[in-house]
Amino acid sequence: MLFCQLLFVNPKFYLIWIVMVFISIWIHECAHALTAKHFGDDTAVRGHYLIPNPIKLMGIPAIISLLVIGITWGSVPVDYRKLRKGRMPPMLVALAGPLSNLVQYLFFCLAGILILKFAGGGVENDLFQMMSIGAVLNIVLFVLNLIPVPPLDGWIVSLCLFPGIARINQELRNGVILGIFVLVFFSFGYLFTYGQHAVVFTMRLFAYFFGI
């Protein structure tokens, strides 16, 4: 079943997913843009990429992909030539996005527990479901974006940590990248399953820590 069919089968989940995906990607890309500005490149900021405009942030093909299959992408321009010299600035710019997803994951988990405690309605509460979906989505985005293959953020991080990768034979490097992509493709469903387990564990941890 295509993701878009959920609009007729489970419209609440469909709409929540669309909203949470856009929010998560927007914050992710804003983190890249603001970190780049801190290290000398204000290209994205001057280009008004901090405004939550899905057409500018994602583009029409990515929006169609989100509405039809539930998967999308976003990007902000970063001119690495303008960043301060050294390995750290580009690596921190790349890491800013995934780390923003980790922060969102922790926020949604904590918010979910607080909603269960004070809002009532149990796990059927619409706000709780929104927080749960946001938490699962962001822990998956955190892991995915750290995978060391282009165009993911993990590729930039790996090049900064191990610059010798750029000198590896192109065919060999492409073969390894393709292998990783195939592995990720067949493991995609497991990522969400383990993501759900991680959310439950983290929520229970927060509940215990805060005495909720």
LOVO-477368 format. One line per 10 residues: their letters; for each residue x, y, z of N, C-alpha, C. Coordinates in Angstrom, 3 decimals, padded with zeros to 6 digits. Layout:
% residues N
A = X:Y:Z:X:Y:Z:X:Y:Z ~ ...
% end
This chain:
% residues 212
MLFCQLLFVN = 000.843:-001.198:000.000:000.000:000.000:000.000:000.876:001.245:000.000 ~ 000.583:002.156:-000.911:001.312:003.407:-000.953:000.986:004.254:000.266 ~ 001.963:005.043:000.692:001.763:005.899:001.859:000.575:006.828:001.656 ~ 000.384:007.348:000.439:-000.693:008.308:000.186:-002.075:007.710:000.426 ~ -002.198:006.360:000.355:-003.481:005.720:000.605:-003.919:005.843:002.061 ~ -002.942:006.116:002.935:-003.284:006.318:004.346:-004.166:007.542:004.536 ~ -004.154:008.449:003.577:-005.005:009.638:003.659:-006.476:009.235:003.750 ~ -006.820:008.081:003.167:-008.196:007.603:003.189:-008.403:006.514:004.244 ~ -007.323:005.799:004.587:-007.429:004.709:005.569:-007.225:005.217:006.992 ~ -006.193:006.046:007.175:-005.860:006.585:008.496:-005.403:008.034:008.328
PKFYLIWIVM = -006.348:008.935:008.045:-005.971:010.322:007.746:-005.244:011.014:008.890 ~ -005.563:010.670:010.132:-004.904:011.311:011.265:-003.409:011.008:011.262 ~ -003.047:009.736:011.068:-001.628:009.370:011.025:-000.949:010.029:009.834 ~ -001.630:010.037:008.672:-001.067:010.628:007.460:-000.706:012.094:007.688 ~ -001.636:012.853:008.248:-001.405:014.286:008.451:-000.349:014.545:009.519 ~ -000.383:013.749:010.598:000.626:013.909:011.650:002.017:013.636:011.088 ~ 002.130:012.579:010.293:003.428:012.220:009.706:003.955:013.346:008.816 ~ 003.083:013.894:007.961:003.490:014.973:007.062:004.001:016.164:007.864 ~ 003.263:016.554:008.890:003.634:017.715:009.705:004.945:017.466:010.443 ~ 005.078:016.291:011.059:006.275:016.012:011.855:007.519:015.874:010.967
VFISIWIHEC = 007.352:015.299:009.792:008.495:015.184:008.872:008.982:016.570:008.479 ~ 008.053:017.453:008.125:008.475:018.793:007.710:009.139:019.546:008.858 ~ 008.546:019.495:010.046:009.133:020.181:011.203:010.544:019.662:011.471 ~ 010.694:018.345:011.452:011.995:017.728:011.763:013.050:018.110:010.734 ~ 012.676:018.090:009.456:013.632:018.436:008.401:013.968:019.923:008.448 ~ 012.965:020.764:008.716:013.212:022.202:008.798:014.201:022.526:009.913 ~ 013.998:021.942:011.088:014.928:022.173:012.202:016.313:021.632:011.862 ~ 016.360:020.466:011.229:017.623:019.850:010.801:018.392:020.802:009.880 ~ 017.710:021.332:008.880:018.378:022.212:007.921:018.735:023.565:008.536 ~ 017.895:024.070:009.441:018.219:025.316:010.147:019.487:025.143:010.973
AHALTAKHFG = 019.656:023.964:011.554:020.863:023.693:012.345:022.101:023.762:011.455 ~ 022.010:023.197:010.257:023.129:023.314:009.305:023.413:024.787:008.985 ~ 022.345:025.526:008.663:022.506:026.918:008.225:023.101:027.791:009.325 ~ 022.601:027.650:010.541:023.078:028.487:011.644:024.509:028.130:012.039 ~ 024.846:026.849:011.985:026.218:026.438:012.302:027.176:026.945:011.231 ~ 026.756:026.862:009.964:027.582:027.387:008.875:027.805:028.885:009.053 ~ 026.762:029.610:009.433:026.898:031.049:009.656:027.894:031.325:010.781 ~ 027.836:030.515:011.836:028.758:030.691:012.961:030.210:030.539:012.513 ~ 030.429:029.665:011.537:031.802:029.408:011.079:032.158:030.185:009.810 ~ 031.331:031.163:009.429:031.752:032.065:008.363:030.952:032.063:007.083
DDTAVRGHYL = 030.017:031.120:006.918:029.253:031.076:005.671:027.774:031.377:005.955 ~ 027.319:032.539:005.515:025.931:032.923:005.754:025.066:032.767:004.505 ~ 025.501:031.911:003.573:024.770:031.726:002.311:023.314:031.343:002.552 ~ 023.078:030.348:003.395:021.711:029.875:003.641:020.881:030.914:004.382 ~ 021.505:031.609:005.331:020.780:032.625:006.092:020.360:033.764:005.175 ~ 021.298:034.236:004.332:020.971:035.314:003.391:019.935:034.878:002.371 ~ 019.902:033.581:002.085:018.937:033.050:001.122:017.576:032.774:001.735 ~ 017.391:033.156:003.008:016.106:033.013:003.708:015.665:031.556:003.845 ~ 016.628:030.668:004.056:016.289:029.257:004.235:015.806:028.949:005.652 ~ 015.905:029.921:006.559:015.416:029.692:007.914:013.897:029.851:007.994
IPNPIKLMGI = 013.309:030.405:006.962:011.852:030.542:006.915:011.249:029.173:006.595 ~ 010.226:028.747:007.356:009.639:027.408:007.128:008.809:027.339:005.850 ~ 009.506:027.447:004.718:008.861:027.389:003.406:009.211:026.046:002.760 ~ 008.272:025.094:002.712:008.594:023.757:002.194:009.066:023.753:000.745 ~ 008.549:024.666:-000.070:008.957:024.700:-001.481:010.426:025.088:-001.598 ~ 010.859:026.056:-000.820:012.255:026.508:-000.874:013.186:025.502:-000.198 ~ 012.738:024.968:000.930:013.582:024.070:001.718:013.720:022.688:001.091 ~ 012.643:022.196:000.477:012.621:020.825:-000.015:012.529:020.743:-001.538 ~ 011.762:021.625:-002.144:011.556:021.559:-003.580:010.334:020.717:-003.925 ~ 009.783:020.932:-005.106:008.563:020.255:-005.531:008.719:018.731:-005.574
PAIISLLVIG = 009.803:018.178:-006.170:009.933:016.714:-006.201:009.944:016.095:-004.805 ~ 010.623:016.751:-003.851:010.680:016.220:-002.494:009.318:016.287:-001.813 ~ 008.559:017.347:-002.076:007.216:017.473:-001.497:006.295:016.390:-002.060 ~ 006.370:016.146:-003.358:005.565:015.090:-003.977:005.935:013.736:-003.381 ~ 007.238:013.504:-003.207:007.709:012.254:-002.613:007.144:012.072:-001.205 ~ 007.133:013.155:-000.432:006.596:013.085:000.929:005.114:012.743:000.912 ~ 004.351:013.393:000.039:002.905:013.183:000.002:002.525:011.805:-000.529 ~ 003.367:011.248:-001.422:003.022:009.974:-002.064:003.608:008.780:-001.324 ~ 004.901:008.822:-000.981:005.528:007.648:-000.352:005.990:007.894:001.075 ~ 005.830:009.130:001.566:006.135:009.404:002.966:007.591:009.640:003.271
ITWGSVPVDY = 008.427:009.659:002.239:009.865:009.870:002.412:010.266:011.113:001.631 ~ 011.135:011.915:002.214:011.527:013.144:001.531:012.922:013.562:001.947 ~ 013.332:014.743:001.549:014.652:015.262:001.863:014.608:016.778:001.808 ~ 015.604:017.398:002.364:015.724:018.852:002.302:017.197:019.217:002.225 ~ 017.467:020.464:001.912:018.861:020.891:001.841:018.952:022.399:001.915 ~ 020.046:022.862:002.473:020.363:024.289:002.454:021.752:024.435:001.833 ~ 021.997:025.523:001.109:023.312:025.693:000.481:024.384:026.036:001.516 ~ 025.497:025.341:001.435:026.660:025.621:002.290:027.879:025.772:001.384 ~ 028.537:026.911:001.470:029.756:027.154:000.705:030.943:026.867:001.627 ~ 031.484:025.663:001.483:032.551:025.238:002.384:033.820:026.067:002.226
RKLRKGRMPP = 033.953:026.759:001.111:035.126:027.613:000.906:035.112:028.809:001.844 ~ 033.928:029.217:002.299:033.816:030.375:003.182:033.999:030.018:004.659 ~ 033.956:028.733:004.974:034.104:028.321:006.368:035.534:028.540:006.848 ~ 035.686:028.676:008.138:037.025:028.806:008.705:037.871:027.594:008.322 ~ 039.157:027.799:008.233:040.063:026.725:007.833:040.094:025.622:008.889 ~ 040.393:024.422:008.431:040.514:023.285:009.338:039.415:022.260:009.102 ~ 039.560:021.124:009.757:038.595:020.044:009.588:037.343:020.247:010.430 ~ 037.468:020.920:011.564:036.363:021.006:012.497:035.146:021.764:011.964 ~ 035.304:022.953:011.344:034.114:023.679:010.878:033.207:022.872:009.953 ~ 033.737:022.267:008.854:032.825:021.499:007.994:032.228:020.287:008.699
MLVALAGPLS = 033.006:019.664:009.588:032.480:018.500:010.300:031.348:018.902:011.243 ~ 031.524:020.032:011.943:030.488:020.490:012.870:029.244:020.962:012.122 ~ 029.440:021.569:010.949:028.291:021.956:010.124:027.499:020.709:009.725 ~ 028.208:019.661:009.333:027.541:018.420:008.936:026.864:017.737:010.123 ~ 027.521:017.750:011.284:026.972:017.091:012.463:025.782:017.834:013.061 ~ 025.683:019.129:012.790:024.621:019.936:013.395:023.233:019.390:013.069 ~ 023.044:018.921:011.840:021.740:018.395:011.439:021.337:017.164:012.229 ~ 022.153:016.085:012.204:021.804:014.894:012.980:021.667:015.167:014.479 ~ 022.520:016.035:015.012:022.416:016.341:016.441:021.105:017.053:016.761 ~ 020.612:017.863:015.820:019.310:018.502:016.030:018.205:017.454:016.071
NLVQYLFFCL = 018.351:016.381:015.283:017.377:015.294:015.334:017.432:014.559:016.672 ~ 018.637:014.409:017.215:018.771:013.764:018.523:018.100:014.606:019.606 ~ 018.298:015.920:019.543:017.664:016.821:020.516:016.139:016.758:020.372 ~ 015.648:016.752:019.132:014.203:016.646:018.913:013.665:015.327:019.456 ~ 014.412:014.257:019.246:014.009:012.938:019.760:013.823:012.980:021.275 ~ 014.797:013.542:021.978:014.715:013.619:023.437:013.552:014.521:023.863 ~ 013.358:015.626:023.145:012.257:016.542:023.470:010.904:015.848:023.305 ~ 010.705:015.149:022.180:009.427:014.492:021.936:009.160:013.370:022.940 ~ 010.204:012.653:023.320:010.040:011.600:024.329:009.595:012.199:025.663 ~ 010.267:013.261:026.088:009.909:013.906:027.348:008.506:014.504:027.274
AGILILKFAG = 008.194:015.174:026.165:006.865:015.762:025.996:005.786:014.682:026.021 ~ 006.072:013.537:025.411:005.106:012.443:025.399:004.789:011.958:026.800 ~ 005.814:011.804:027.618:005.616:011.354:028.999:004.818:012.383:029.795 ~ 005.113:013.653:029.609:004.389:014.711:030.323:002.924:014.755:029.901 ~ 002.671:014.516:028.617:001.286:014.486:028.129:000.531:013.312:028.737 ~ 001.177:012.143:028.804:000.537:010.987:029.426:000.185:011.263:030.880 ~ 001.074:011.976:031.561:000.886:012.231:032.984:-000.204:013.266:033.240 ~ -000.194:014.352:032.477:-001.038:015.486:032.829:-002.233:015.726:031.905 ~ -002.192:015.212:030.676:-003.278:015.512:029.728:-004.383:014.463:029.746 ~ -004.060:013.259:030.186:-005.068:012.208:030.194:-005.284:011.617:028.817
GGVENDLFQM = -006.118:010.607:028.756:-006.425:009.983:027.472:-005.514:008.827:027.109 ~ -004.450:008.617:027.895:-003.550:007.510:027.631:-002.865:007.608:026.287 ~ -002.485:006.452:025.764:-001.737:006.435:024.502:-002.611:006.811:023.311 ~ -003.932:006.907:023.519:-004.829:007.320:022.433:-004.878:008.834:022.284 ~ -004.276:009.555:023.229:-004.259:011.012:023.158:-003.565:011.457:021.873 ~ -004.209:012.350:021.129:-003.661:012.772:019.833:-002.291:013.434:019.982 ~ -002.129:014.242:021.016:-000.839:014.903:021.236:000.244:013.888:021.564 ~ -000.115:012.877:022.353:000.861:011.836:022.673:001.284:011.085:021.415 ~ 000.322:010.772:020.567:000.652:010.076:019.324:001.556:010.928:018.442 ~ 001.295:012.237:018.428:002.139:013.130:017.639:003.568:013.129:018.174
MSIGAVLNIV = 003.706:013.191:019.498:005.035:013.173:020.103:005.747:011.840:019.838 ~ 004.998:010.744:019.904:005.593:009.423:019.662:006.092:009.296:018.231 ~ 005.268:009.741:017.287:005.668:009.696:015.878:006.887:010.582:015.653 ~ 006.881:011.773:016.243:008.033:012.670:016.110:009.296:012.072:016.684 ~ 009.161:011.370:017.808:010.334:010.759:018.443:010.916:009.645:017.575 ~ 010.049:008.760:017.089:010.525:007.656:016.231:011.174:008.217:014.973 ~ 010.513:009.185:014.356:011.032:009.789:013.131:012.424:010.373:013.338 ~ 012.620:011.076:014.442:013.891:011.770:014.643:015.027:010.844:015.043 ~ 014.748:009.777:015.752:015.847:008.848:016.062:016.274:008.109:014.791 ~ 015.305:007.847:013.890:015.643:007.222:012.602:016.442:008.201:011.745
LFVLNLIPVP = 016.029:009.470:011.708:016.772:010.475:010.943:018.180:010.660:011.498 ~ 018.308:010.610:012.815:019.627:010.737:013.444:020.564:009.633:012.956 ~ 020.079:008.402:012.984:020.910:007.263:012.567:021.190:007.319:011.068 ~ 020.161:007.554:010.271:020.319:007.565:008.811:021.324:008.607:008.356 ~ 021.236:009.799:008.925:022.100:010.884:008.461:023.558:010.706:008.857 ~ 023.837:009.797:009.772:025.227:009.541:010.157:025.871:008.435:009.323 ~ 025.095:007.832:008.425:025.659:006.797:007.550:026.643:007.454:006.578 ~ 027.859:006.930:006.466:028.911:007.596:005.676:028.822:007.367:004.175 ~ 027.708:007.813:003.578:027.571:007.753:002.128:027.001:009.083:001.649 ~ 027.435:009.565:000.478:026.870:010.800:-000.059:025.423:010.545:-000.494
PLDGWIVSLC = 024.529:011.513:-000.344:024.763:012.896:000.096:024.484:013.106:001.588 ~ 024.501:012.041:002.377:024.166:012.150:003.795:025.269:012.873:004.569 ~ 024.908:013.412:005.733:025.858:014.182:006.529:027.039:013.337:006.990 ~ 026.797:012.058:007.196:027.873:011.176:007.634:029.025:011.107:006.658 ~ 028.755:011.365:005.377:029.819:011.349:004.367:030.802:012.497:004.598 ~ 030.271:013.695:004.866:031.134:014.846:005.150:031.943:014.593:006.420 ~ 031.283:014.032:007.427:031.976:013.738:008.690:033.112:012.746:008.453 ~ 032.846:011.700:007.672:033.875:010.692:007.407:035.049:011.276:006.629 ~ 034.773:012.185:005.686:035.853:012.827:004.928:036.707:013.729:005.829 ~ 036.059:014.375:006.797:036.804:015.240:007.721:037.669:014.418:008.666
LFPGIARINQ = 037.140:013.293:009.123:037.887:012.443:010.055:038.962:011.637:009.345 ~ 038.640:011.190:008.137:039.566:010.334:007.380:039.710:010.886:005.957 ~ 040.467:011.952:005.778:040.599:012.576:004.445:041.162:011.636:003.389 ~ 041.824:010.564:003.815:042.369:009.607:002.853:041.296:008.905:002.046 ~ 040.036:008.942:002.530:038.939:008.306:001.797:038.812:008.897:000.397 ~ 039.054:010.207:000.288:038.924:010.885:-001.002:039.937:010.369:-002.013 ~ 041.021:009.733:-001.536:042.062:009.248:-002.448:041.899:007.775:-002.799 ~ 040.883:007.134:-002.238:040.640:005.732:-002.550:040.149:005.612:-003.989 ~ 040.498:004.524:-004.630:040.061:004.277:-005.996:038.557:004.509:-006.139 ~ 038.169:005.289:-007.147:036.780:005.694:-007.322:035.843:004.502:-007.459
ELRNGVILGI = 036.236:003.483:-008.246:035.374:002.322:-008.448:035.186:001.561:-007.141 ~ 036.270:001.414:-006.367:036.176:000.712:-005.092:035.274:001.482:-004.136 ~ 035.461:002.799:-004.095:034.663:003.627:-003.199:033.189:003.555:-003.577 ~ 032.892:003.619:-004.879:031.497:003.542:-005.324:030.879:002.190:-004.987 ~ 031.685:001.136:-005.082:031.195:-000.207:-004.749:030.826:-000.318:-003.274 ~ 031.671:000.248:-002.416:031.396:000.223:-000.976:030.139:001.036:-000.668 ~ 030.029:002.212:-001.289:028.862:003.071:-001.069:027.584:002.361:-001.514 ~ 027.638:001.706:-002.683:026.468:000.974:-003.172:026.090:-000.143:-002.198 ~ 027.090:-000.842:-001.679:026.833:-001.918:-000.718:026.147:-001.400:000.538 ~ 026.595:-000.245:001.008:025.982:000.351:002.206:024.545:000.752:001.918
FVLVFFSFGY = 024.305:001.321:000.729:022.948:001.722:000.357:022.015:000.512:000.307 ~ 022.485:-000.582:-000.264:021.669:-001.800:-000.343:021.353:-002.313:001.060 ~ 022.362:-002.310:001.928:022.167:-002.760:003.306:021.148:-001.887:004.029 ~ 021.258:-000.578:003.845:020.320:000.343:004.491:018.910:000.139:003.943 ~ 018.809:-000.069:002.630:017.500:-000.246:002.002:016.765:-001.443:002.599 ~ 017.461:-002.562:002.746:016.819:-003.762:003.272:016.664:-003.733:004.793 ~ 017.323:-002.770:005.440:017.220:-002.656:006.899:016.295:-001.523:007.315 ~ 015.686:-000.851:006.322:014.908:000.352:006.610:013.770:000.073:007.595 ~ 013.046:-001.015:007.358:011.943:-001.359:008.248:012.422:-001.634:009.663 ~ 013.584:-002.287:009.783:014.129:-002.575:011.108:014.498:-001.295:011.853
LFTYGQHAVV = 014.933:-000.271:011.111:015.280:000.995:011.750:014.078:001.571:012.500 ~ 012.912:001.516:011.872:011.715:002.038:012.528:011.286:001.145:013.693 ~ 011.466:-000.162:013.539:011.121:-001.068:014.636:012.004:-000.804:015.852 ~ 013.317:-000.724:015.621:014.230:-000.435:016.732:014.025:000.989:017.244 ~ 013.621:001.894:016.343:013.320:003.250:016.767:012.168:003.283:017.754 ~ 011.137:002.473:017.499:010.000:002.397:018.412:010.434:001.852:019.771 ~ 011.298:000.832:019.744:011.810:000.280:021.008:012.612:001.337:021.770 ~ 013.408:002.111:021.025:014.214:003.151:021.665:013.323:004.210:022.308 ~ 012.222:004.564:021.635:011.300:005.568:022.174:010.668:005.070:023.471 ~ 010.207:003.832:023.474:009.596:003.262:024.685:010.598:003.257:025.831
FTMRLFAYFF = 011.822:002.831:025.541:012.862:002.787:026.578:013.154:004.180:027.121 ~ 013.301:005.156:026.220:013.640:006.519:026.641:012.497:007.144:027.434 ~ 011.264:006.917:027.007:010.123:007.449:027.752:010.065:006.857:029.157 ~ 010.312:005.556:029.261:010.308:004.921:030.584:011.448:005.473:031.448 ~ 012.567:005.729:030.815:013.699:006.298:031.541:013.370:007.684:032.060 ~ 012.768:008.511:031.217:012.351:009.840:031.648:011.311:009.761:032.766 ~ 010.358:008.824:032.621:009.311:008.669:033.636:009.922:008.297:034.989 ~ 010.907:007.413:034.943:011.575:007.003:036.189:012.408:008.141:036.768 ~ 013.152:008.836:035.903:014.063:009.882:036.356:013.305:011.061:036.960 ~ 012.176:011.418:036.330:011.408:012.576:036.801:010.272:012.165:037.751
GI = 010.185:010.878:038.051:009.172:010.427:038.986:007.755:010.587:038.464 ~ 007.598:010.409:037.157:006.269:010.588:036.558:005.515:009.260:036.541
% end
